[in-house]
Amino acid sequence: MVSDEYMSSDDTASHAVHAPAARAWMLTEALTLGIASMVHAGLLVPGYAHTAARTAEAVIATVLVLASVETWLRPHHARRAAIFGQGFALLGTLVGLGTIIAGIGPRTVPDVVYHALLLSTLVTGLTWAVRCRRV
């Protein structure tokens, strides 16, 4: 069973995920996506409104929040929830990056930089979740 303790008692498994840290990681990712969604809604920064980006970022943020909540409600599914939530977010972010490359999505420097940073954060979190071991 996965708990709020380290998911591995193996001293050599330095990559074991601490459940509260995994939750905080996903909630931080969701927060950044929520802020990006508000930017693309035109609420925070004028001139960056983009309806499709706003919707996609809101959906991805919601999935990450739900995955985080799942780690609290069903701790024995914490690893699975973290993998699913961050995997979904990574796939969605890659689609967003693809729209930027194709010229469909917003192509501003802040959008490209944000996607690059978000990709590295999601890959790190997903790797962390995949590599954690059950006790």
Secondary structure, DSSP 8 states (H G I E B T S, - for coil): ---SSBS---TT-TT--BHHHHHHHHHHHHHHHHHHHHHHTTSSSTT---HHHHHHHHHHHHHHHHHHHHHHH-GGGHHHHHHHHHHHHHHHHHHHHHHHHHTSS---HHHHHHHHHHHHHHHHHHHHHHH----
